[in-house]
Amino acid sequence: MADIGHVALILSFIAAIYIVFASAIAATTGLRSFADSARNGILVIAVLYTLALVTLAYAFITKDFGIKVVAEHASEDLSGLYSFSAIYASKAGSVFFWGWLLTLFAALFALQKHGIYKRIMPWAVSIMAIILAFFIALVMLVSNIFEEYSGPPPNGVGMNPLLQNFGMIIHPPLQYIGFAAFTVVFAFVMGVLIARSMGTEWITAIRRWTLFAWCTLGIGNLIGMWWSYNELGWGGYWAWDPVENAGLMPWLLATAFLHSIALRRKRNYLHTWSFALAIATFIFILLSPFVTHGGIPSPLHGFYASSYVSYILAAILITLAGSVGLLCIRCGYFEKEDKPLSLISREGAFLIANIIFVVLVLVIIAGMIYPQLVEWLGASSVAVESSYYNWACGPIMLFIVFFMGFCTLLGWRKSSWNLVGRNLLYTLVPAAVAAIAILISGIGNWYSVAALVCGFPVFAIIMELTQGTASRHRARSENYLRAFIALIASNRPRYGGFVAHIGIILITLGIIGSSFYDIEVSAAMDIGNSVRAGEYNLTYDALTIEETDSKRSAIGTVSVRKGESVVAVMHPEYNYWFSAGDSFSESVVRTTPKEDVFVSLLWTSYDPEDKTALFRVLVNPLVVWMWIGGGFLLLGGLISFWPDLKRKPKPEVGGK
């Protein structure tokens, strides 16, 4: 079976090299036969690569330990649910799975109708083929994903117990899907630059690809936070680990890119920003595997001793030099921008937002590379603590949320101070009153900050929606519900963006509540002992020892009381995994709209006679609103993504 997969990869690599040249020939000569051949080649690669993936998946399902990657990341007791996710649990497997998604998206992109972009498409296909060839080479030449194991362990080494979680099935694929989808965007943008097609029509071809990539990457980050929160036992969801940051930074840059192309399409502004942000986003997407594979050490997760690091770094440098050089050469072909009359305008607000996003990414990357820079210079090693990110990035993020309110209230070209002042009266003043009321009540200083920072953009969005709905009601005699739905449908990108903004606001609210008002208690207890955490009293009732083929489990029973009532009975676990030779906590969480009660069993001796156990109890306010915010983020993306069948793309306009 391994030979089938390996041969399929070899043929895929040969096809990718052919497509690079065939598509370039088609672009320079206009020969349709070469263009068709290149597109068909993309489809062939997708089929061959899928065959290779099916071969490897079958090896994992059947526990074929003669293949090294299967022996090292699967075992006889690994459930079928995690057999497929074990594919991307390894160094080579993660790149292999990512490459497969690239082939699928490249094929989907090639199958789309691009008649009006016939000058751009051959170059875009050629760029995609180069990227595909690189990924295939990594898993075929640098390290063979189908390498055989000369002396395989009889039962397999097994999968890391921390990865045997539902989050493993969802989080990495969403990240890779987002990365792969934006790779299509990057390839097309490079095609635009090479072909000198500098109008705005190309944005139509990649807007939904960008939305899809942005949405899946954002939800992927949130699922990763949820996974960390529920699985690792520490009660947190974000540690500013380099691998976490490597997933966040492309999403931030993609957010700025989305805003740029929206303004580029509507107001003929931010030409250079649009191209530069597309390049920067892809560079930081390549930075993600560089970090994950050990280019920047990750204390929490990541691969070590990976052979891919130097190759990925070379790809980053070549891509950066080539794409930036091309952008500089093509700057002279850009159309003249319709610059706003004042920064006090929606165009000005978009520009300021872009600058803020870029500054935020620079602050994050500075914290990541500083320890490495110090080490390279030969000085004593240093570590950048999470406090740096909290104090350096936290205020910037809060300002971005607050600034969303101003962006909503401003008009195009130039806004009068009278209009801005009147809008602020209806939006900022209520938020300020709520913040002052919370401050006086003594609930908490940071809750007053949340009321001001989150309340202002919420009131601004509500005002926009209310005014728009009322206007349609008056003009068309529609009832308010019908007018509201029609308003959303009339400009899906704008109002879908509003819904996504509400998601960001809810996520911010959850972060503020859980970061500044959490309560943590750790206690070693015997049966019958209790511990108090905030308004809750938790009693340790029992400890049960169970054993299966894969693990020995100590299962605690904890009664949670609020006042005189038992509100929950929770069963945290402390599991000893035989394959890993180590114990891991399995936390439980009781969630309400107000707060989470988080209970983790950190230690027990597994001795049936000794029931002593160490528990960690946390009360985390408002955490659930982060996950609800993710739902709004997804809904906003879907609204913006939904096609308007009444609109048709305009013919392509050539460059100079």
Salt bridges, closest charged atoms under 4 A:
ASP36 OD2 - ARG32 NE 3.70
ASP241 OD2 - HIS301 ND1 3.01
GLU347 OE2 - ARG267 NE 3.40
GLU464 OE1 - ARG494 NH2 2.60
GLU478 OE1 - ARG472 NE 3.45
GLU520 OE2 - ARG616 NE 3.25
GLU535 OE1 - LYS562 NZ 3.27
GLU535 OE1 - LYS594 NZ 3.58
GLU547 OE1 - ARG552 NE 3.16
ASP644 OD2 - ARG647 NE 3.34
GLU652 OE2 - ARG119 NH1 3.95
